C-alpha cells in the first residue's frame, strides 16, 4: 500500500513537471516569435520610414540647390553653401540608420557625388570659373542616387513586413500545436491519475 502511494505521488509529480516544462518551452518560443515581429516593426520605422524622410528632405534641398545653381547670383551662391551644410547634416542622420549592404554602396556613391559637387560649388563661391553643366550633371547623379536609396527603402520595408508576418504565422501555428499538446497531456494525465495498477 505504501509503495503504491509513493508510486502514485511520483506519477503526479512527473505529470506536473511535464506540463510545467511544456508551458515554459512554448512560452519561450512565443517570446522569440514576438521579439522577431517587434524588431521588424521597429526597424520599419527607425530604419526605413526615417530614412525615407531623410531622402525626401535631401531631395528638396537638392532641388533648391539646383535652382540656385541656375540663378547664378551672389545670393544664390550663399544659398548653395547653406544647402551643402543642410545636406551634410541629413547625410549624418542617414548614416545613423541601419544600412543594408546595397544601401551602404548606394549611400557611398551619393556621398562621393555630393563631395564632387561641393568641391565645384566651393570653387564657384570663390569666384573661380566652374562649368555649370558639370554641376547640374552632378546634381542629376545625386538625384539618381537618392531615387535608388528610396527604392531600397521600399524593398527593405516589404522584406521586414514579410519577416514579421512569417513570425506571427509561426506563433499562431505554435499556439495551435500548444493547445493540441495540452489537450493530449490532459487526457494522458487523466489516464495516468485514474488508472489503478493491478497488484
C-alpha positions in Angstrom: 0.0 0.0 0.0 2.8 2.4 0.9 4.6 1.6 -2.3 1.5 2.3 -4.4 1.1 5.7 -2.6 4.7 6.6 -3.3 4.3 5.5 -6.9 1.1 7.5 -7.3 2.8 10.6 -5.9 5.7 10.2 -8.2 3.3 9.9 -11.2 1.6 13.1 -10.1 4.9 14.9 -9.7 6.1 13.6 -13.1 2.9 14.7 -14.8 3.1 18.2 -13.3 6.8 18.5 -14.3 5.9 17.6 -17.9 3.0 20.2 -18.0 5.2 22.8 -16.4 8.1 22.1 -18.8 5.8 22.3 -21.8 4.3 25.6 -20.7 7.7 27.1 -20.2 9.1 25.8 -23.5 6.1 27.1 -25.5 6.3 30.5 -23.7 10.0 30.8 -24.7 9.1 30.0 -28.3 6.2 32.5 -28.3 8.5 35.2 -26.9 11.1 34.6 -29.6 8.4 35.0 -32.4 7.0 38.1 -30.8 10.5 39.6 -30.4 11.2 39.0 -34.1 7.9 40.7 -35.1 8.6 43.6 -32.8 12.1 44.1 -34.1 10.8 44.1 -37.7 8.2 46.7 -36.9 10.7 48.9 -35.1 13.1 48.5 -37.9 10.5 49.6 -40.4 10.1 52.8 -38.5 13.6 53.6 -37.4 15.5 52.4 -40.4 13.0 52.7 -43.2 10.5 55.5 -42.6 13.1 57.8 -41.0 15.5 57.1 -43.9 12.8 57.7 -46.4 12.0 61.1 -44.8 15.7 62.0 -44.9 15.8 61.1 -48.6 12.8 63.3 -49.2 14.3 66.2 -47.3 17.6 65.8 -49.1 15.8 65.8 -52.5 14.1 69.1 -51.6 17.4 70.7 -50.6 19.0 69.3 -53.8 16.2 70.8 -55.9 16.7 74.2 -54.2 20.4 73.8 -54.8 19.8 73.2 -58.5 17.6 76.3 -58.8 20.4 78.3 -57.1 22.9 77.0 -59.5 20.8 78.0 -62.4 20.2 81.5 -61.0 24.0 82.1 -60.6 23.8 85.2 -58.4 25.8 86.2 -55.3 22.8 85.5 -53.2 22.3 82.1 -54.8 25.9 81.2 -54.2 25.4 81.8 -50.4 22.3 79.7 -50.5 24.2 76.9 -52.2 26.7 76.8 -49.3 23.8 76.7 -46.8 22.2 73.9 -48.8 25.5 72.0 -48.7 25.6 72.3 -44.9 22.0 71.1 -44.6 22.7 68.1 -46.9 25.7 67.2 -44.8 23.5 67.2 -41.7 21.0 65.0 -43.5 23.7 62.6 -44.5 24.9 62.3 -40.9 21.4 61.4 -39.8 21.0 58.9 -42.6 24.3 57.2 -41.7 22.9 56.6 -38.2 20.2 54.3 -39.6 20.9 50.6 -40.1 22.1 50.2 -43.7 21.9 47.1 -45.8 24.9 46.2 -48.0 23.3 47.5 -51.2 22.1 50.6 -49.3 25.6 51.3 -48.0 27.0 51.1 -51.5 24.4 53.5 -52.9 25.0 55.8 -50.0 28.7 55.8 -50.7 28.1 56.8 -54.3 25.8 59.5 -53.1 28.4 60.9 -50.8 31.1 60.7 -53.5 28.9 62.6 -56.0 28.0 65.1 -53.3 31.7 65.7 -52.4 32.4 66.4 -56.1 29.5 68.8 -56.2 30.6 70.7 -53.1 34.2 70.9 -54.5 32.8 72.6 -57.6 30.5 74.8 -55.6 33.3 75.9 -53.3 35.3 76.9 -56.3 32.3 78.8 -57.6 31.9 80.6 -54.2 35.5 81.7 -54.5 34.6 83.2 -57.9 36.6 80.7 -59.8 35.4 79.6 -63.3 33.3 76.5 -63.0 31.4 74.5 -65.6 27.7 75.0 -64.6 26.7 72.0 -66.8 29.1 69.7 -64.8 27.5 70.9 -61.6 24.0 70.2 -62.9 25.1 66.7 -64.1 26.4 66.0 -60.6 23.0 67.2 -59.2 21.3 64.8 -61.6 23.6 61.9 -60.4 22.8 62.7 -56.8 19.1 62.7 -57.7 19.6 59.2 -59.2 21.4 58.1 -56.0 18.5 59.3 -53.9 16.0 57.5 -56.1 18.0 54.3 -55.8 18.0 54.7 -52.0 14.3 55.4 -52.0 13.7 52.1 -53.9 15.8 50.3 -51.4 13.7 51.6 -48.6 10.5 50.2 -50.3 12.2 46.9 -50.9 13.5 46.6 -47.3 10.2 47.7 -45.8 8.5 44.9 -47.8 11.1 42.4 -46.6 10.7 43.4 -43.0 6.9 43.2 -43.3 7.2 39.6 -44.7 9.5 38.6 -41.8 7.1 40.0 -39.2 4.1 38.3 -40.9 6.0 34.9 -41.1 6.9 35.2 -37.4 3.3 35.9 -36.4 2.1 33.0 -38.6 4.7 30.7 -36.8 3.4 32.0 -33.5 -0.2 31.2 -34.5 0.8 27.7 -35.6 2.7 27.1 -32.4 -0.3 28.2 -30.4 -2.5 25.7 -32.1 0.1 23.0 -31.5 0.3 24.0 -27.9 -3.4 23.7 -27.4 -3.4 20.3 -29.0 -0.5 19.1 -26.9 -2.1 20.4 -23.7 -5.3 18.5 -24.6 -3.3 15.3 -25.2 -1.3 15.8 -22.0 -4.5 16.5 -20.1 -6.0 13.2 -21.4 -2.8 11.3 -20.6 -2.8 12.7 -17.1 -6.3 11.6 -16.5 -5.4 8.1 -17.7 -2.3 8.1 -15.5 -4.0 9.5 -12.4 -7.2 7.5 -12.5 -5.8 4.2 -13.8 -5.4 1.8 -10.9 -2.5 -0.6 -11.0 -3.4 -4.2 -10.5 -1.2 -5.8 -8.0 
